[in-house]
Amino acid sequence: MSNPVSLIAGLLGLVSLAVAALYWLVPAGALPAFFPGFEAGSDHIHVSHAFGALIVGLLLLAVAWFQRARRA
């Protein structure tokens, strides 16, 4: 592959979408301890973290798509 930017952006976009789903579906007390927003014993859902990760993931996927389209 001559342009790894699209591959890296695509993979990071997918990881960010998975993180967004994790923030949306899992309460703060059940998040992994290294995630921002972890609060032991909390039932709070971090909606703002989920939206932030969703926006970053969609932007990275858009970058990957435009990088691939520019090469074609």
Backbone as a printed PyTorch tensor [residue, N CA C, xyz], in Angstrom:
tensor([[[  0.8450,  -1.1710,   0.0000],
         [  0.0000,   0.0000,   0.0000],
         [  0.8890,   1.2330,   0.0000]],

        [[  0.7230,   2.1120,  -0.9720],
         [  1.5930,   3.2660,  -1.1060],
         [  1.2080,   4.4240,  -0.2000]],

        [[ -0.0480,   4.4820,   0.2940],
         [ -0.4780,   5.5670,   1.1560],
         [ -1.0830,   4.9930,   2.4420]],

        [[ -0.2710,   4.8840,   3.4960],
         [ -0.7850,   4.2900,   4.7290],
         [ -1.6880,   5.2210,   5.5320]],

        [[ -1.7990,   6.4930,   5.1280],
         [ -2.6170,   7.4410,   5.8790],
         [ -4.0720,   6.9900,   5.9060]],

        [[ -4.5830,   6.5380,   4.7790],
         [ -5.9840,   6.1160,   4.7370],
         [ -6.2180,   4.8750,   5.6020]],

        [[ -5.2800,   3.9660,   5.6160],
         [ -5.4110,   2.7650,   6.4400],
         [ -5.3830,   3.1120,   7.9320]],

        [[ -4.4300,   3.9420,   8.3200],
         [ -4.3110,   4.3230,   9.7280],
         [ -5.5250,   5.1220,  10.1780]],

        [[ -5.9680,   6.0730,   9.3570],
         [ -7.1410,   6.8790,   9.7180],
         [ -8.3890,   6.0030,   9.8020]],

        [[ -8.5240,   5.0510,   8.9020],
         [ -9.6700,   4.1510,   8.9370],
         [ -9.6940,   3.2750,  10.1790]],

        [[ -8.5390,   2.7350,  10.5310],
         [ -8.4640,   1.8880,  11.7230],
         [ -8.7190,   2.6900,  12.9980]],

        [[ -8.1250,   3.8790,  13.0810],
         [ -8.3710,   4.7230,  14.2430],
         [ -9.8250,   5.1770,  14.3120]],

        [[-10.4440,   5.3930,  13.1600],
         [-11.8580,   5.7440,  13.1280],
         [-12.7330,   4.6230,  13.6570]],

        [[-12.4300,   3.4020,  13.2710],
         [-13.2020,   2.2590,  13.7660],
         [-13.0060,   2.0610,  15.2710]],

        [[-11.7860,   2.2440,  15.7410],
         [-11.5230,   2.1290,  17.1760],
         [-12.2790,   3.2210,  17.9300]],

        [[-12.2910,   4.4200,  17.3850],
         [-13.0060,   5.5150,  18.0350],
         [-14.5100,   5.2650,  18.0650]],

        [[-15.0630,   4.6710,  17.0250],
         [-16.4830,   4.3280,  17.0300],
         [-16.7820,   3.2550,  18.0790]],

        [[-15.8690,   2.3140,  18.2520],
         [-16.0460,   1.2960,  19.2930],
         [-15.9840,   1.9210,  20.6860]],

        [[-15.0940,   2.8830,  20.8740],
         [-15.0060,   3.5820,  22.1600],
         [-16.2840,   4.3820,  22.4100]],

        [[-16.8230,   5.0030,  21.3670],
         [-18.0790,   5.7420,  21.5090],
         [-19.2080,   4.8130,  21.9440]],

        [[-19.2740,   3.6320,  21.3510],
         [-20.3000,   2.6680,  21.7490],
         [-20.0970,   2.2220,  23.1930]],

        [[-18.8500,   2.0550,  23.5910],
         [-18.5590,   1.6540,  24.9690],
         [-19.0160,   2.7320,  25.9500]],

        [[-18.7030,   3.9900,  25.6450],
         [-19.1470,   5.0830,  26.5130],
         [-20.6640,   5.1710,  26.5610]],

        [[-21.3280,   4.8960,  25.4490],
         [-22.7850,   5.0210,  25.3920],
         [-23.4840,   3.8870,  26.1430]],

        [[-22.9330,   2.6870,  26.1030],
         [-23.6240,   1.5140,  26.6320],
         [-23.2090,   1.0970,  28.0380]],

        [[-22.0440,   1.5290,  28.4950],
         [-21.4990,   1.0350,  29.7620],
         [-21.4890,   2.1750,  30.7840]],

        [[-21.9830,   1.9280,  31.9880],
         [-21.9260,   2.9760,  33.0140],
         [-20.4840,   3.2830,  33.4270]],

        [[-20.2910,   4.4610,  34.0250],
         [-18.9460,   4.9260,  34.3680],
         [-18.2270,   3.9810,  35.3290]],

        [[-18.9520,   3.2990,  36.1780],
         [-18.3250,   2.3830,  37.1160],
         [-17.8260,   1.1040,  36.4740]],

        [[-18.3240,   0.7700,  35.2900],
         [-17.9210,  -0.4610,  34.6210],
         [-16.9210,  -0.2160,  33.4870]],

        [[-16.5680,   1.0520,  33.2560],
         [-15.5580,   1.3490,  32.2350],
         [-14.2010,   0.8290,  32.6780]],

        [[-13.3120,   0.5300,  31.7490],
         [-11.9450,   0.1930,  32.1510],
         [-11.3250,   1.3650,  32.9190]],

        [[-10.4910,   1.0850,  33.8740],
         [ -9.9590,   2.1130,  34.7680],
         [ -9.1040,   3.1440,  34.0430]],

        [[ -8.5360,   2.8120,  32.8920],
         [ -7.6790,   3.7660,  32.1870],
         [ -8.4700,   4.7110,  31.2830]],

        [[ -9.7860,   4.5340,  31.1610],
         [-10.6200,   5.4160,  30.3490],
         [-10.9160,   6.7040,  31.1130]],

        [[-10.8600,   7.8530,  30.4310],
         [-11.3100,   9.0850,  31.0860],
         [-12.7960,   8.9670,  31.4220]],

        [[-13.1750,   9.3920,  32.6000],
         [-14.5680,   9.3170,  33.0100],
         [-14.8790,   8.1260,  33.8980]],

        [[-13.8970,   7.2770,  34.1620],
         [-14.1220,   6.1420,  35.0510],
         [-14.4050,   6.6630,  36.4530]],

        [[-15.5020,   6.2210,  37.0450],
         [-15.8630,   6.5680,  38.4130],
         [-16.3400,   5.2910,  39.0930]],

        [[-15.5740,   4.8060,  40.0310],
         [-15.8940,   3.5400,  40.6970],
         [-17.2760,   3.6050,  41.3340]],

        [[-18.1150,   2.6300,  41.0210],
         [-19.4360,   2.5130,  41.6090],
         [-20.4960,   3.4280,  41.0170]],

        [[-20.1690,   4.1680,  39.9830],
         [-21.1130,   5.1230,  39.4020],
         [-21.9710,   4.4490,  38.3320]],

        [[-23.2460,   4.8570,  38.2510],
         [-24.1540,   4.3670,  37.2190],
         [-24.3610,   5.3990,  36.1150]],

        [[-23.5700,   6.4640,  36.1310],
         [-23.6970,   7.5600,  35.1740],
         [-23.1870,   7.1290,  33.7950]],

        [[-23.9160,   7.4860,  32.7490],
         [-23.4840,   7.2460,  31.3690],
         [-22.8680,   8.5410,  30.8490]],

        [[-21.6820,   8.4620,  30.2820],
         [-20.9840,   9.6400,  29.7660],
         [-21.3980,   9.9080,  28.3210]],

        [[-22.5080,  10.6100,  28.1670],
         [-23.0360,  10.9090,  26.8350],
         [-22.1110,  11.8660,  26.0910]],

        [[-21.5580,  12.8510,  26.7830],
         [-20.6750,  13.8100,  26.1190],
         [-19.3930,  13.1310,  25.6220]],

        [[-18.8580,  12.1870,  26.4020],
         [-17.6890,  11.4330,  25.9490],
         [-18.0460,  10.5990,  24.7160]],

        [[-19.2480,  10.0270,  24.7230],
         [-19.6800,   9.2030,  23.5930],
         [-19.8110,  10.0440,  22.3310]],

        [[-20.4200,  11.2260,  22.4490],
         [-20.5560,  12.0920,  21.2760],
         [-19.2000,  12.5720,  20.7770]],

        [[-18.3070,  12.8770,  21.6840],
         [-16.9610,  13.2890,  21.2900],
         [-16.2280,  12.1950,  20.5260]],

        [[-16.2820,  10.9810,  21.0370],
         [-15.6310,   9.8630,  20.3520],
         [-16.3090,   9.5610,  19.0200]],

        [[-17.6290,   9.7220,  18.9580],
         [-18.3550,   9.5070,  17.7140],
         [-17.9390,  10.5160,  16.6510]],

        [[-17.8320,  11.7810,  17.0250],
         [-17.4310,  12.8180,  16.0700],
         [-16.0100,  12.5790,  15.5810]],

        [[-15.1050,  12.2530,  16.4960],
         [-13.7160,  11.9710,  16.1040],
         [-13.6660,  10.7630,  15.1640]],

        [[-14.4230,   9.7210,  15.4710],
         [-14.4380,   8.5320,  14.6190],
         [-14.9690,   8.8240,  13.2280]],

        [[-16.0500,   9.5960,  13.1500],
         [-16.6000,   9.9350,  11.8360],
         [-15.6510,  10.8230,  11.0420]],

        [[-14.9740,  11.7500,  11.7070],
         [-13.9990,  12.5890,  11.0070],
         [-12.8230,  11.7680,  10.4830]],

        [[-12.3500,  10.8260,  11.2880],
         [-11.2460,   9.9740,  10.8290],
         [-11.6610,   9.0870,   9.6660]],

        [[-12.8820,   8.5750,   9.7020],
         [-13.3570,   7.7780,   8.5720],
         [-13.5180,   8.6340,   7.3220]],

        [[-13.9250,   9.8780,   7.4910],
         [-14.0330,  10.7860,   6.3440],
         [-12.6550,  11.0780,   5.7560]],

        [[-11.6610,  11.2780,   6.6120],
         [-10.2900,  11.4940,   6.1380],
         [ -9.8120,  10.2800,   5.3540]],

        [[-10.0550,   9.1010,   5.8740],
         [ -9.6380,   7.8790,   5.1860],
         [-10.3370,   7.7570,   3.8380]],

        [[-11.6130,   8.0810,   3.7990],
         [-12.3700,   7.9660,   2.5540],
         [-11.8610,   8.9620,   1.5110]],

        [[-11.6290,  10.2020,   1.9320],
         [-11.1430,  11.2020,   0.9870],
         [ -9.7240,  10.9040,   0.5280]],

        [[ -8.9020,  10.3320,   1.3860],
         [ -7.5490,   9.9410,   0.9710],
         [ -7.6030,   8.8320,  -0.0830]],

        [[ -8.5060,   7.8810,   0.0850],
         [ -8.6380,   6.8050,  -0.9050],
         [ -9.2350,   7.3260,  -2.2060]],

        [[-10.2090,   8.2500,  -2.1180],
         [-10.8580,   8.7740,  -3.3150],
         [ -9.9030,   9.6410,  -4.1190]],

        [[ -9.0210,  10.3280,  -3.4330],
         [ -8.0630,  11.1870,  -4.1270],
         [ -7.0710,  10.3660,  -4.9550]],

        [[ -6.7420,   9.1680,  -4.4850],
         [ -5.7890,   8.3070,  -5.2000],
         [ -6.4120,   7.6800,  -6.4370]],

        [[ -7.7160,   7.4240,  -6.4260],
         [ -8.3710,   6.7110,  -7.5160],
         [ -8.5580,   7.5580,  -8.7610]]])
